[in-house]
Amino acid sequence: MTRSHSHQAWVDVAIFRSLSDGQALQAFLEGRGVEARAYDDKLFRYFLFLRPPQVTYRVQVRKNDVGHALGFMNSKSPTVLDKALHCPSCGSLQVNYPQMTRKFVLPTVLLHLGIIFRFIEHDCYCEHCHAMWHLPKEDNLAERVHAPRPIAL
């Protein structure tokens, strides 16, 4: 790994409810030479997002490797991707949960106020088609069926 590569930002490629599922995708990507990590963003969940009701684990790759990782995920389509959070409208893996931005402070503050005063709930947000939806509870997960679709590059 080159020094400049190790300083590249991490980018989400999939979100899972189970750490072991995230680690399976991490192993799949690392087996193809892509540096990856299964990441639990506890600080965001506990402090910035006021403890959303669901725990999620992000699988991330370095910014320069996103194209390679998505290419492997499209061509080899590991079965663990069936367990990743998908947009119910378009099937994309480009999902944020909770829906708050991690890039700008003002929208996060406004969303916090909405959550504190209980007129906004934690939702999922699709970066691809901009759909928003509630994350089903763990016990309803078996009822959800995903039709995996190609991942947008």
C-alpha positions as CSV (number, residue, x, y, z in Angstrom):
1,M,0.0,0.0,0.0
2,T,1.4,3.4,-0.9
3,R,1.6,6.2,1.6
4,S,-0.8,8.4,-0.4
5,H,-3.3,5.5,-0.6
6,S,-3.4,5.1,3.2
7,H,-4.5,8.7,3.5
8,Q,-7.5,8.3,1.2
9,A,-10.9,8.8,2.8
10,W,-13.1,5.8,3.5
11,V,-16.3,5.5,1.4
12,D,-19.3,3.3,2.1
13,V,-20.1,0.5,-0.4
14,A,-22.7,-1.3,1.6
15,I,-24.5,-1.2,5.0
16,F,-25.5,-4.3,7.0
17,R,-27.4,-5.0,10.2
18,S,-25.0,-7.7,11.2
19,L,-21.3,-7.3,11.7
20,S,-20.6,-10.8,10.5
21,D,-22.3,-10.0,7.2
22,G,-20.2,-6.9,6.9
23,Q,-17.1,-8.9,7.6
24,A,-18.0,-11.4,5.0
25,L,-18.1,-8.6,2.3
26,Q,-14.9,-7.2,3.7
27,A,-13.2,-10.6,3.3
28,F,-14.6,-10.9,-0.2
29,L,-13.2,-7.5,-1.2
30,E,-9.8,-8.1,0.5
31,G,-9.5,-11.4,-1.3
32,R,-9.6,-9.4,-4.5
33,G,-6.9,-7.0,-3.4
34,V,-9.2,-4.2,-2.3
35,E,-8.5,-2.7,1.2
36,A,-11.8,-2.8,3.1
37,R,-13.2,-2.5,6.6
38,A,-16.4,-3.3,8.4
39,Y,-17.0,-0.2,10.4
40,D,-19.4,0.6,13.3
41,D,-19.9,4.3,13.5
42,K,-20.8,4.4,17.2
43,L,-19.8,8.0,17.7
44,F,-22.3,9.1,15.0
45,R,-25.0,6.8,16.3
46,Y,-24.7,7.8,19.9
47,F,-23.9,11.4,19.8
48,L,-24.7,13.0,16.5
49,F,-27.8,10.9,15.6
50,L,-29.4,10.6,19.1
51,R,-29.1,6.8,19.1
52,P,-31.2,5.7,16.2
53,P,-33.2,2.6,16.9
54,Q,-31.3,0.2,14.6
55,V,-27.6,-0.6,14.7
56,T,-25.9,-0.8,11.3
57,Y,-22.4,-1.7,10.1
58,R,-20.8,0.0,7.1
59,V,-18.4,-1.7,4.7
60,Q,-16.0,0.9,3.5
61,V,-13.2,1.0,0.9
62,R,-10.7,3.7,0.2
63,K,-11.9,6.4,-2.2
64,N,-9.5,5.3,-5.0
65,D,-10.8,1.7,-4.8
66,V,-14.5,2.4,-5.0
67,G,-14.7,1.6,-8.7
68,H,-12.8,-1.6,-8.3
69,A,-14.9,-2.7,-5.3
70,L,-18.2,-2.0,-7.1
71,G,-16.9,-3.8,-10.2
72,F,-16.1,-6.9,-8.2
73,M,-19.5,-6.6,-6.3
74,N,-21.3,-6.4,-9.7
75,S,-19.5,-9.1,-11.5
76,K,-19.1,-11.7,-8.7
77,S,-22.2,-10.7,-6.8
78,P,-21.4,-12.3,-3.4
79,T,-24.5,-13.8,-1.8
80,V,-23.9,-11.6,1.4
81,L,-25.1,-8.6,-0.7
82,D,-28.6,-10.0,-0.4
83,K,-28.4,-9.1,3.3
84,A,-27.2,-5.5,2.8
85,L,-29.6,-2.6,3.0
86,H,-31.1,-1.9,-0.4
87,C,-33.4,0.9,-1.5
88,P,-36.9,-0.6,-1.9
89,S,-37.6,1.7,-4.9
90,C,-34.5,1.2,-7.0
91,G,-32.5,-1.6,-5.3
92,S,-29.4,0.5,-4.9
93,L,-26.9,-0.1,-2.2
94,Q,-26.2,3.7,-2.0
95,V,-28.2,4.0,1.3
96,N,-27.7,6.2,4.3
97,Y,-29.0,5.3,7.7
98,P,-29.9,7.4,9.5
99,Q,-30.7,9.8,6.7
100,M,-28.7,12.7,8.2
101,T,-25.8,14.0,6.2
102,R,-22.3,13.5,7.5
103,K,-20.9,16.3,5.4
104,F,-22.7,19.4,6.6
105,V,-23.5,20.6,10.2
106,L,-26.7,22.8,9.6
107,P,-28.9,20.0,8.1
108,T,-27.8,17.7,10.9
109,V,-28.7,20.3,13.6
110,L,-32.1,20.9,12.0
111,L,-32.8,17.2,11.8
112,H,-31.8,16.8,15.5
113,L,-34.3,19.4,16.5
114,G,-37.0,17.5,14.5
115,I,-36.1,14.3,16.3
116,I,-35.9,15.9,19.7
117,F,-39.4,17.4,19.2
118,R,-40.6,14.1,17.7
119,F,-41.9,15.3,14.4
120,I,-39.1,13.6,12.4
121,E,-38.0,9.9,12.7
122,H,-34.8,8.2,11.7
123,D,-35.2,7.0,8.1
124,C,-33.1,5.5,5.4
125,Y,-32.2,7.6,2.4
126,C,-31.2,6.4,-1.0
127,E,-28.5,8.5,-2.6
128,H,-29.3,7.1,-6.0
129,C,-33.1,7.8,-6.3
130,H,-33.6,10.0,-3.2
131,A,-36.3,7.7,-1.7
132,M,-36.8,7.7,2.1
133,W,-38.3,4.9,4.1
134,H,-38.4,3.4,7.6
135,L,-36.0,0.6,8.4
136,P,-38.1,-2.5,9.2
137,K,-37.6,-4.0,12.6
138,E,-35.3,-6.9,13.0
139,D,-38.1,-9.5,13.3
140,N,-39.7,-8.3,10.0
141,L,-36.5,-8.6,8.1
142,A,-37.3,-12.1,6.8
143,E,-40.4,-10.8,5.1
144,R,-38.3,-8.4,3.0
145,V,-37.2,-9.8,-0.4
146,H,-34.5,-8.0,-2.4
147,A,-33.9,-8.4,-6.1
148,P,-30.2,-7.5,-6.3
149,R,-29.6,-5.0,-9.1
150,P,-26.4,-3.8,-10.6
151,I,-24.6,-1.3,-8.4
152,A,-24.2,2.2,-10.0
153,L,-20.6,3.2,-10.7
